[in-house]
Amino acid sequence: MRWVREALAVFVREWRAEWRTRVALSSVGLFAVISLVLIALSLRDKEGNVLDTTARPVVAAGLLWVVVFFTAATGLGRAFVNEEERGTALALRLMARGTAVWTGKFAANATLLLLLTGLATPIMIGVLEVPVNSMNLALLICVLCLGCLGIAAVFTMTSALVAQASVKGGLLAALSFPVLIPLLQAGVHGTKAGLGVGNPEALFSMGSGDVQVLISYLVISVTSSLLLFDYVWND
Amino acid sequence: MHEENAALLRLEGVGKRYGLRRVLHKISLDVMPGEVVVIAGENGSGKSTLLKIVAGLLRPTQGEVAITGEKDAASRRFLVGYAGPDLHLYTELTAHENLAFYYQVRTGTPESHERREQRLEAVGLGGRGDDLLATYSSGMRQRMRLAFATGHNVPLLLLDEPSLALDVKGVALVGDIIASQRERGGATLLATNDPREVALGDRVVALGT
């Protein structure tokens, strides 16, 4: 329980600092809004019609994950890079155990990404006028939540690695993308099923395989991060 | 197991290289409980590096460090209180919030507002605890570093140029902190070239000579 309380202290500090500075919220929010506006503009013809009905959920699923991935790359990379650049990592290393730091920062990153995805998804569905009658909302929420948690876990770990590097620009996305390919594949496929692509009866079971992949991915990424983080943090 | 009358801090042949450049070479040192040892030396002689190695923040290229018998670097961090010029606290938080955060993250329990206020008063920051650190002067930030280092009754205090940016009262405060640590039976390692601080030590270890 002590470990949970230590992690909770890190989580609360992250959000308190974020609430005061709004650095990540503004950069991530701006990226998500600009992406959605550009998508809305590019996918409409002169008459204002959006693609044909069958293509909309397919495009929406792909673009939603593009927004989620790059939103994460924009905002979540700050977790450890900021600590190193501002010199606050030294005090944190002296006071906190690595696992508590990772867990607190992962929780803060995950909530930020879940919040942004929760806002971006209905906007994306609205912008692309995806038919809602063929959606399985439970499947869609399940896939998006698990995907966000997995992405947050990977980006939190790679952020700690990148923070030690002298050249950080672009490294976070480049390092994270290959690791995230299985998650993104299951995420896009599961989202399509949730939006009714190849799933006219809106069955949860059509995406249950993807949900299983996402759960497995999350368990593996969280476990391996907790096991390996002390090596990254302490050296 | 740490024995009675044994050295609180033991350095055995500690060396550090940054690439080809040798910063420290075979430093051996025993520091007894209650002792204050000054580490002196020219700029770049490795004073700060030595303190960070002792704190478990840097890995030595050779040799071993033990605090109360504990050799593991990550575990040693919880046995020291460290204040140095490269230690930065969160400027977007108040002094109270900083102390509360570090206390909770270290012990897993919250620290009472009264105790935090006492810690701030002890370093001359009483009544300023609700101000953001961003509004603090360099001297006040140095006092916060001292509050950070002294909040956990650790066996070993590591102070790197503790009087930096401090006024006359602040310099006296450093003396009080070291005296208090000595009274509790703890040891202090003081990296400095300031004659006022050197005078606080029981002995001086000169690096780079």
Interface residues (C-beta under 8 A of the other chain):
Chain A: M1 R2 W3 R5 E6 A9 V10 V12 R13 R16 A17 R20 T21 R86 G87 T88 L90 A91 L92 R93 L94 M95 A96 G98 A100 D230 N234 D235
Chain B: A55 G56 L57 R59 A73 A74 R77 V80 Y82 D86 L87 H88 L89 Y90 T91 E92 L93 E97 F101 Y102 Q104 V105 R106 G108 T109 F148
